[in-house]
């Protein structure tokens, strides 16, 4: 009987650990997806500001963020430099990332 209880305990601990690791891995994937969306949105806004593509810079950034399932939180364009913040939901949490793009100094 003691061996059965030990087995149940070990299996339960393993299951809890596996769920925790899978959740942490999924959170890391969402964080990287949001960071990539912020990078792309900043590049799109900077390209629109420079005239390389048509459209309003912050509008282009919002379109790109929405295409990958994120929301544009803020967009600031000063000259040819664009700074954006993008966010997405992960369960009850909000994951956000910022990026800046433009010509080199």
Secondary structure, DSSP 8 states (H G I E B T S, - for coil): -HHHHHHHHHHHHHHHHHHHHHHHHHHHHHHHHHHHHHHHHHHHHHHHHHTSS-S-HHHHHHHHHHHTT-EEEEEEEETTEEEEEEEEEETTEEEEEEEEE----
